[in-house]
Amino acid sequence: MPLRRPIIASLLLTGVLALPAPALAGGFYLQEQSAIETGRALAGAGAAADDPSAIFFNPAAMTNLSGIQTSIGGSALMASAHQTNRGTNRTVPTLPGVKVPVTGNDGGNPFEKVIPIPSFYVTGQVTDRLWLGVGVNAPFGLKLKYDDGFFGRYDSLYTNLKTYNIQSSAAYKLNDNFSIGGGVDVQYVKATLTNALPQLSPLAPADGFARLKGDDWSVGWNAGLFYTNGATNVGVSYRSGIKHKLTGTQTISGLLGPIAAANSALDASAPLDLPDIVTVGFMHRLTPNLRAMISGRWYNWSKFKGIAITSAAGTSNKELDYKDSYSVSLGGEYDVSPALTLRAGTMFDRTPTNAQHLTTRVPDGDRAWLTGGATFNISPAFALNVSYAHTFVEKANIIRPDSYYPTPATVTATTLAQTSGNADQVAASLTARF
């Protein structure tokens, strides 16, 4: 006996929601939160304590900054990615065991020509032992748009994830050597994800379309320890993971024939757990003018096992199985004169993505950075920091089967691709000291 239309629609929506949209988490943590740190590949993160951006990497380190200091700046990220079709295919419900090619173009470079990443920090010495600070930045983000007709369109077409983080922290100097610090992060996230949906017949004139859009506010916290003896600085800090629950709408359109019952717009919600981050940094003055730095960061991405989308059609789960990741930086800087400091660094940044669940929505691989930068001390009160970084991204192979619709209408589209890319960035900030 045939199922009633509402039941069919519910089942179809569950199938549509189950896989294509929610590939949210992956290598989209934005390291570019400080122009001065970009120039030394984040080697000074947590320990250098020479710029108001230190509040983001270690709130306790602001006790090394006298008076009131501000830093305003940003990075211009110029990224490129290329997808190569290696046999992407789909099944046909009426032809069991048969796979037909999914044709299309390579999607072009999905990144915008220039991606801006702004930041602002201010620290203030209240007493000889107490400091307060505020930071505003965008620590997570990703924006990609593939060309119409992309061969991987059933995996992803458009991704736009933005976060805005407002951090307020305090630091207290216990004695001349040790400081502690901590504070609260208030974070806003907004996401829009789209992808094509396969019709039952590969001969259909057009694909269906899925869009998930939502946003959320949530709260986290940060804490740090800082040690200095004048020649050596050591810093340890922790940024808590932030749990978001995005609420918005899931829209399905363009499906034809028996699956047309799934076309709808429903309220939907989806969790997004951003990782805890631990930073350890070390800086040592080799000479009065020369400093060496090393830092390491650990990211608790393994907490992100998957994502669930809940709507009136029910709840669907997608396994992502992310892994904990890390990055290690080495750098140094040299004071050429009181007016000029030069710096350079390198970093290895391990991707958290799982090879079994790679997606064109987050075309990521292990990364290696090479960076350089300079600080121009315009006056005792103002300094201009400029940096350049090139990021090499390891090639990765995508083997991603996504199944749509319940049986007997199930269509499995398998995206088979090789992804490659790299990125350049130019960063600048103006530091003012009062």
Protein Blocks (a to p, Z undefined) as FASTA:
>chain_A
ZZdfklmmmmmmmmmmmmmmmmmbccfbcfblbfklmmnoommgojlopafklmmmomkl
mmmpghjdddddddddddddddddehiacddfklghiacddeddehiafbdfbdcddddd
ddddfblmbccddddddfbccdddddehiaklmmpmbdcdddddddddddddfblmbccd
ddddddddddddddddddfblkbfbdcddddddddddddddddddddehjaccddddddd
dddddddddddehiahjllmmgccddddddddddddddddddddfbfkbccddddddddf
klmnbccdddfkbccdddfkpacdddddddddddfbfkbccdddddddddfbdfklgcfk
lccdddddddddddddfbfkbccdddddddddddddddddddehjafkbccddddddddd
ddddddddddddZZ
